[in-house]
Amino acid sequence: MTHLFTFFIIAGIALFITGAPVAGHLKSTHGVGLSIVEWVGIVSAAVGLSEKVVKLTIWLIKQGGKG
């Protein structure tokens, strides 16, 4: 169950990161969306979060192996 949950977190972050260029395109064509600076902040935060998720996942797998 935790593996599925982790997968959804990672998939959500990946979708979030790939969504940045889409939002940038929407802003340039329709005037809607976040600025580049805002997206850089969001993406860098998402990358930092994803690193924590990966470390947590590895730790959980190791804990599961011990049990």
PADREN-376496 format. One record per residue (C-alpha): residue number from 0; x, y, z. Coordinates in steps of 0.02 Angstrom, whole numbers. Example, Ala and Ser with C-alpha at 12.3 -4.5 7.8 and 13.67 -1.06 7.14 Angstrom:
@n=0, u=615, v=-225, w=390
@n=1, u=684, v=-53, w=357
//
This chain:
@n=0, u=0, v=0, w=0
@n=1, u=140, v=122, w=43
@n=2, u=225, v=85, w=-124
@n=3, u=68, v=136, w=-217
@n=4, u=53, v=294, w=-112
@n=5, u=235, v=337, w=-147
@n=6, u=209, v=307, w=-332
@n=7, u=64, v=431, w=-334
@n=8, u=169, v=562, w=-243
@n=9, u=312, v=543, w=-368
@n=10, u=191, v=543, w=-515
@n=11, u=107, v=699, w=-446
@n=12, u=275, v=789, w=-429
@n=13, u=325, v=737, w=-606
@n=14, u=159, v=802, w=-672
@n=15, u=185, v=962, w=-572
@n=16, u=358, v=989, w=-648
@n=17, u=301, v=952, w=-826
@n=18, u=154, v=1069, w=-798
@n=19, u=271, v=1219, w=-780
@n=20, u=309, v=1241, w=-967
@n=21, u=124, v=1216, w=-1006
@n=22, u=76, v=1356, w=-887
@n=23, u=214, v=1465, w=-958
@n=24, u=143, v=1435, w=-1132
@n=25, u=-33, v=1477, w=-1073
@n=26, u=30, v=1641, w=-998
@n=27, u=121, v=1692, w=-1157
@n=28, u=-27, v=1651, w=-1270
@n=29, u=-178, v=1689, w=-1160
@n=30, u=-109, v=1799, w=-1021
@n=31, u=-154, v=1668, w=-889
@n=32, u=-36, v=1577, w=-772
@n=33, u=110, v=1605, w=-656
@n=34, u=267, v=1704, w=-695
@n=35, u=431, v=1617, w=-735
@n=36, u=503, v=1669, w=-566
@n=37, u=354, v=1591, w=-475
@n=38, u=372, v=1430, w=-575
@n=39, u=560, v=1421, w=-539
@n=40, u=519, v=1432, w=-353
@n=41, u=382, v=1301, w=-365
@n=42, u=485, v=1181, w=-470
@n=43, u=639, v=1197, w=-357
@n=44, u=527, v=1164, w=-206
@n=45, u=452, v=1012, w=-295
@n=46, u=625, v=946, w=-338
@n=47, u=680, v=965, w=-156
@n=48, u=522, v=876, w=-101
@n=49, u=547, v=735, w=-227
@n=50, u=723, v=706, w=-160
@n=51, u=650, v=687, w=15
@n=52, u=517, v=568, w=-52
@n=53, u=649, v=461, w=-138
@n=54, u=752, v=452, w=23
@n=55, u=596, v=410, w=123
@n=56, u=548, v=275, w=-3
@n=57, u=720, v=195, w=7
@n=58, u=711, v=201, w=197
@n=59, u=536, v=122, w=197
@n=60, u=594, v=-17, w=81
@n=61, u=742, v=-53, w=196
@n=62, u=626, v=-54, w=348
@n=63, u=507, v=-174, w=259
@n=64, u=652, v=-290, w=220
@n=65, u=698, v=-302, w=406
@n=66, u=520, v=-345, w=460
//
